[in-house]
């Protein structure tokens, strides 16, 4: 399997690459960019995991899901962030709340801004 990860800070991306290389991990590509927008040029994806709280499911990420693809993202709500699973079924998207959680805010065009 191939894993793509997006980091908005070049220095953190470089450090992540070094750690992965040191661990012998060869199937992860670290990309510097706006993770809230995903990678439309590499879509569709079977699974997308967002590790920062978003104001809602980023539309760009939902659009990049393959058939039966899954997006897991913490969504901001009153009281607690809610870890939420979105699944593509043809043109429909189902939603399942997994439970409360806490993450840092998603920064970017489809997150909480810069």
Secondary structure, 3 states (H helix, E strand, C coil): CCEEEEECCHHHHHHHHHHHHHHCCCCEEEEECCHHHCCHHHCCEEEEECCCEECCCCHHHHHCEEEEEEEEEEECCCCCEEEEEEEEECCEEEEEEEEEECCCECCECCCCEC
